[in-house]
């Protein structure tokens, strides 16, 4: 007697929403942890070291930081900026490995975004929310092609 293994249906893609600083666009799927999410997270952290992810994150941080009032002390400001830049790079790495069609978000990548968010260092709540925004914004920016990149960056910064 043998056992038949049935393939699971592929999960439906999620809508790719413009990230909001208040975290209201985070989906329940971003709380799901799975092997697929862990795999995407690992791929993204490797991709985050590549020049294209660096360039996207640098553009995002340069455009967004002047619009953000962090209240960080002179001692904390460089550390916070470095954390936000690193998080934006991981988000960009996730966007670069996301196999979804334009305007969609792969559920495994959504889980990887959640893993990355839970991996943020301990910070005061408003900085943690800002870190989550930079993560999602890096992903969102990477998902848009070069032609729409400036428009996507402007839309992200306008949310701040």
C-alpha positions as CSV (number, residue, x, y, z in Angstrom):
1,X,0.0,0.0,0.0
2,X,1.5,3.3,-1.0
3,X,0.8,6.8,0.0
4,X,0.0,9.4,-2.6
5,X,1.3,12.9,-2.1
6,X,-0.8,15.6,-3.5
7,X,0.7,18.9,-4.4
8,X,-0.6,21.8,-2.5
9,X,-2.1,24.6,-4.6
10,X,0.1,27.6,-5.0
11,X,-0.9,30.4,-2.6
12,X,-2.6,33.4,-4.2
13,X,-0.3,36.4,-4.6
14,X,-1.0,39.4,-2.3
15,X,-1.5,43.0,-3.4
16,X,1.7,45.1,-3.2
17,X,0.7,48.2,-1.3
18,X,2.6,51.4,-0.8
19,X,4.1,51.2,2.7
20,X,2.8,53.6,5.3
21,X,4.8,54.8,8.3
22,X,2.0,53.8,10.7
23,X,2.4,50.2,9.7
24,X,-1.2,49.9,8.5
25,X,-0.3,48.2,5.2
26,X,1.4,45.3,6.9
27,X,-0.5,42.1,6.1
28,X,-1.3,39.1,8.2
29,X,0.7,37.0,5.8
30,X,3.8,39.0,7.0
31,X,3.4,37.2,10.3
32,X,3.6,33.8,8.7
33,X,6.9,32.0,9.2
34,X,7.7,29.1,6.8
35,X,10.5,27.4,5.1
36,X,9.8,29.4,2.0
37,X,9.9,32.7,4.0
38,X,13.2,31.7,5.6
39,X,14.7,30.8,2.2
40,X,13.6,34.2,0.8
41,X,15.0,36.0,3.8
42,X,18.4,34.2,3.4
43,X,18.4,35.0,-0.3
44,X,17.6,38.7,0.4
45,X,20.3,39.1,3.0
46,X,22.8,37.8,0.5
47,X,21.4,40.0,-2.2
48,X,21.5,43.0,0.1
49,X,25.3,43.1,-0.2
50,X,25.2,43.6,-4.0
51,X,25.6,47.0,-5.6
52,X,22.0,47.3,-6.9
53,X,20.5,46.8,-3.4
54,X,23.0,49.3,-2.0
55,X,22.1,51.9,-4.6
56,X,18.4,51.5,-4.0
57,X,18.8,51.7,-0.2
58,X,21.1,54.7,-0.4
59,X,18.6,56.6,-2.6
60,X,15.8,55.8,-0.2
61,X,17.6,56.8,3.0
62,X,19.0,60.0,1.4
63,X,15.5,61.0,0.3
64,X,13.6,60.0,3.4
65,X,15.8,60.9,6.3
66,X,15.4,64.7,6.0
67,X,11.6,64.2,6.3
68,X,11.8,62.1,9.4
69,X,12.1,63.6,12.9
70,X,13.6,60.8,14.9
71,X,14.6,62.9,18.0
72,X,17.8,60.8,18.1
73,X,20.6,62.2,20.2
74,X,23.9,63.1,18.5
75,X,25.3,59.8,19.8
76,X,22.4,57.7,18.6
77,X,21.8,59.4,15.2
78,X,24.7,57.7,13.3
79,X,23.7,54.3,14.7
80,X,20.1,54.8,13.9
81,X,20.9,55.9,10.3
82,X,23.1,52.8,9.8
83,X,20.4,50.5,11.1
84,X,17.8,52.1,8.8
85,X,20.2,51.8,5.9
86,X,20.9,48.2,6.6
87,X,17.1,47.4,6.9
88,X,16.4,49.3,3.6
89,X,19.1,47.1,1.9
90,X,17.5,43.9,3.2
91,X,14.1,45.2,2.0
92,X,15.7,46.0,-1.4
93,X,17.2,42.5,-1.5
94,X,13.8,41.0,-0.9
95,X,12.3,43.1,-3.7
96,X,15.1,42.0,-6.0
97,X,14.4,38.3,-5.3
98,X,10.6,38.6,-5.2
99,X,9.3,36.5,-8.2
100,X,5.8,38.1,-8.2
101,X,4.2,39.8,-11.1
102,X,4.1,43.7,-10.9
103,X,1.7,44.9,-8.3
104,X,1.7,41.6,-6.4
105,X,3.6,40.3,-3.4
106,X,4.6,36.6,-3.1
107,X,3.3,35.1,0.2
108,X,6.7,33.7,0.9
109,X,8.3,37.1,0.5
110,X,5.6,38.6,2.7
111,X,6.7,36.1,5.4
112,X,10.3,37.0,4.8
113,X,9.4,40.7,5.4
114,X,7.9,39.6,8.7
115,X,11.0,37.7,9.6
116,X,13.2,40.7,8.8
117,X,10.9,42.9,10.9
118,X,11.1,40.6,13.9
119,X,14.9,40.6,13.4
120,X,15.2,44.3,14.0
121,X,17.4,45.3,17.0
122,X,15.6,46.4,20.1
123,X,14.6,50.1,19.7
124,X,12.1,52.5,21.1
125,X,8.6,51.9,19.5
126,X,8.7,54.8,17.0
127,X,12.1,53.9,15.7
128,X,11.0,50.2,15.3
129,X,8.0,51.4,13.3
130,X,10.3,53.5,11.2
131,X,12.6,50.6,10.7
132,X,9.7,48.5,9.5
133,X,8.8,51.3,7.1
134,X,12.3,51.4,5.6
135,X,12.2,47.6,5.2
136,X,8.9,47.7,3.4
137,X,9.9,50.8,1.4
138,X,13.2,49.2,0.3
139,X,11.2,46.2,-1.0
140,X,8.6,48.4,-2.7
141,X,11.3,50.5,-4.4
142,X,13.1,47.4,-5.7
143,X,9.9,46.0,-7.1
144,X,9.5,49.0,-9.5
145,X,11.6,49.2,-12.6
146,X,14.1,51.9,-13.3
147,X,11.6,53.9,-15.3
148,X,9.2,54.1,-12.4
149,X,11.8,54.2,-9.7
150,X,11.8,58.0,-9.3
151,X,8.0,58.1,-9.2
152,X,8.0,55.2,-6.6
153,X,10.6,57.0,-4.5
154,X,8.6,60.2,-4.6
155,X,5.5,58.3,-3.6
156,X,7.3,56.7,-0.7
157,X,8.8,59.9,0.6
158,X,5.4,61.7,0.3
159,X,4.0,59.2,2.8
160,X,6.3,60.5,5.4
